[in-house]
Amino acid sequence: MVKRFNRIWSIAISLSLLASVPAFGDIPIVPPISGGSDNGISGPETAGPGGDNTQSGPGASTGTGNSTGTGTSAGTGNSTGPGTSAGPGATQGSGTGGSVVNTLKQPEIQAQGAVLMDAATGNLLYSKEAETKFYPASITKLMTALLVAEKCSLDDTVTFSKTAVTNLESGAVTLGLVEGDKLTVRQSLYGLLLKSANEVANGLAEHTAGSISKFADMMNARAKELGCTNTNFVNPNGLNNSNHYTTPHDMALIARAAFQNGTVSKIASTLSYQIPATQKAAARTISLGHKMLYPNDARYYQGVIGGKTGYTSLAGNTLVTCAERDGVRLIAVIMKSKSTQYTDTSALLDYGFALKSGGSQTAKWQQEGAKWYFVKNDGNRAANEWMTIDGADYWFDSDGTMATGWRHYSNDAWYYFKSGGAMASSTWVESDGQWFYLGADGAMMKNTVTPDGYTLDASGVWVK
């Protein structure tokens, strides 16, 4: 199995935040398809990914991808005294009093969708509706710029066709180009990312692929290469179209690749650029739309190295931001915002940099009979909340018991927690002879194709 990304959830979620985090429903400890055993697994435990109830999946060769994971590590129940147990999720029982946990409070994000990604690893440090489809608006142009930078010479000449300069909606931002105007690819990319000019996006698409529709096909193919699973582009500029959408998670993958490209990164961090005179417009200076790069702006954020803004009536405000401090690079994506995109982004970046700089302390596991609990730094047991402990995600039920087996979110998403408590992700689980796939965020996938090419029906069952 290819493990794409781990979802990272905050620990110590306060009661005030619980309303913004999807809550488990009745928490049935049953498999998502009726008829299975009480732990959702039929037959003996196997040594699949995670070390217990997960397996290598349909079609995998015997033993391929199997490993002993942290969920069944030594140390379970082998305490040498109060508070010294390594706990069910610790590695090889080597803990000496506790586990490393994230003690930072997650930011309260107002936008409908958002993610914060560690650009070095691809891990999500924060997510809100990460896999929900939204209209991206002009942050689409990061994918356009990435493809053009990868496929074209910067000194090539782009000749703008009638289709390029007229295939726009009313009120769309433009550079004032008319049919027959010529710019270099380099000049066009500045017009694309600084001015967010929509006819420039069309012209670059035609120059690169021959037509806008063929360029859209290239965009979708590149998105799949980057690991995007819920993205469909139909134009290079992000203007309103019901079939043009992406998710915060997918957009972060695209932005991560875009800011790894030297050309895109340089242009998207430039504050101003002069476009030469064209047929009906004098030479003009254009400015970057992203406000967090301007030192004299109240929205300035130290460490931001580039980004892209977006807005349409359907998309609302969207914003992509790349920031780096002390060698830590973060990607923040905001979608469907009502004018809070900059404050949301600042909150995400503050949280991410604090998290990466060591916002952690020591807490401890407790065992009572067969049940495990986790005592937080404030002395209270974790209850009705997520926690990230030693790099793994755990759920603690309302009585504080560490969850194992299947759990059902009130939003109809299923999750599986291994016998050691760690949430399973990017792996297969077998229940009563049926196979289910848990995505990168841990949610059971439905009515789609898995990263390794298997079809799942509307109930999440592998279609053999």
Summary of the structure (lengths in Angstrom):
residues: 464
radius of gyration: 24.3
end to end distance: 17.8
largest distance: 81.9
contacts: 1670
relative contact order: 0.20
helix: 22%
strand: 26%
